Structures are given as structure tokens and as C-alpha cells.
Amino acid sequence: AFLEKNATDAMVASAILTAPAFLSGLTDAEMALVKNKVEAHVAPEIAEAKAETAKALSEVEAAWPRAIKKITERGGLGKARLAEAA
């Protein structure tokens, strides 16, 4: 709750982000939350671009196996074709 409310406060964010992790006691996920909140507050266009890029990367990674399957099928490199060549 404290992080949600105060992550965009410059002094709080600076203290959290510059302190060694063991002093803040925050998890990596909590540190990421602070960084994302500060970035969204200070540079919303960068935060939006990062979110769009992450979404695009996720979509490409999900589509990659289908693309490989299509290329394999169209190139005649399926399992049946490989068995014939053996």
C-alpha cells in the first residue's frame, strides 16, 4: 500500500531506487513496481512504448512455433518427407 501511494514521490522513489536492496527489504517485484510507477509518472511516452514493445514481443513469440510449422509443411520438410529420404 505504501509503495502504491508513494512510488511517484521523487524523494521516496530516489531513496528506494538508490539504496541497496538489502536496506529497503523490497523484493525484485516491488522494486520493478517502483521503477514502472516512476517511469509512467515521469515519462509516460516511454512507459507506453515499452508496454507496446513487450506486447509485440509476446505476440511474436507466440506466433513463432506456428510459423516454423508452416515453413516446414510448405517446404516439404515434415516428418513423412524426412522418413522417405531415409
C-alpha positions, -999 to +999 in steps of 0.1 A: +000+000+000+028+024+009+045+018-025+013+022-044+007+056-028+043+069-027+062+054-056+058+085-077+071+108-049+105+119-060+122+116-026+107+082-019+115+069-053+150+082-051+156+067-017+142+033-028+160+031-061+194+042-049+195+022-017+210-013-017+182-039-019+190-054+015+183-020+031+150-015+016+138-050+021+119-049-011+115-078-034+125-076-071+089-074-080+084-044-056+115-027-070+101-032-105+068-017-094+085+014-081+106+018-113+075+013-135+055+038-115+082+064-116+087+059-153+050+061-160+048+094-140+080+110-154+080+097-190+046+082-199+055+080-236+085+058-227+064+036-205+037+032-232+064+024-258+078-003-235+044-018-229+037-019-266+070-034-273+065-061-247+031-069-261+045-072-296+073-094-285+049-117-267+028-119-298+058-128-320+070-154-295+035-170-295+034-170-333+069-184-339+060-221-335+032-217-360+055-200-385+080-228-382+053-254-387+040-236-418+075-232-433+082-269-426+050-280-442+054-258-473+090-268-477+081-305-476+102-310-446+076-327-425+082-360-407+068-380-436+091-364-461+121-370-438+111-406-434+110-411-472+145-397-476+160-422-451 
